[in-house]
Amino acid sequence: MELICEIDYDEVTPELTLNLQKILAKCAGRSLKSFKRVCDRHNQERSDPFRD
């Protein structure tokens, strides 16, 4: 994110834009996977009949 904040608009090229899109998609994908894992774990714990 620091890199994005430091970019001047006149430095933006199509190549840079594509690379930033790939980086952001990768980070978003990881965040979504982590979120899904937490939700799945939470749902498993709630459905556990032996839960205290």
C-alpha positions as CSV (number, residue, x, y, z in Angstrom):
1,M,0.0,0.0,0.0
2,E,2.9,2.4,0.7
3,L,4.0,1.9,-2.9
4,I,0.6,2.9,-4.2
5,C,0.5,6.0,-2.1
6,E,3.9,7.1,-3.4
7,I,3.1,6.8,-7.1
8,D,2.8,10.0,-9.0
9,Y,0.1,10.1,-11.7
10,D,2.6,10.9,-14.4
11,E,4.5,7.7,-13.5
12,V,1.5,5.4,-14.2
13,T,1.9,3.2,-17.2
14,P,-0.3,0.4,-18.5
15,E,2.4,-2.1,-17.4
16,L,2.4,-0.7,-13.9
17,T,-1.4,-0.7,-13.8
18,L,-1.5,-4.4,-14.7
19,N,1.2,-5.3,-12.1
20,L,-0.7,-3.4,-9.4
21,Q,-4.0,-5.2,-10.4
22,K,-2.3,-8.6,-10.1
23,I,-0.8,-7.7,-6.7
24,L,-4.2,-6.4,-5.4
25,A,-6.0,-9.5,-6.7
26,K,-3.6,-11.8,-5.1
27,C,-3.9,-10.0,-1.7
28,A,-7.7,-9.9,-2.0
29,G,-7.7,-13.6,-2.8
30,R,-5.7,-14.4,0.2
31,S,-7.9,-12.3,2.4
32,L,-11.0,-13.9,1.1
33,K,-9.6,-17.4,1.6
34,S,-8.6,-16.5,5.2
35,F,-12.1,-15.1,5.9
36,K,-13.7,-18.2,4.4
37,R,-11.6,-20.4,6.6
38,V,-12.6,-18.5,9.7
39,C,-16.3,-18.6,8.8
40,D,-16.0,-22.4,8.1
41,R,-14.3,-23.0,11.4
42,H,-16.9,-20.9,13.2
43,N,-19.7,-22.8,11.5
44,Q,-18.1,-26.2,12.4
45,E,-17.8,-25.1,16.0
46,R,-21.4,-24.0,16.2
47,S,-22.6,-27.3,14.7
48,D,-20.4,-29.5,17.0
49,P,-22.9,-31.5,19.2
50,F,-20.1,-32.0,21.8
51,R,-19.4,-28.3,22.2
52,D,-19.6,-27.0,25.8
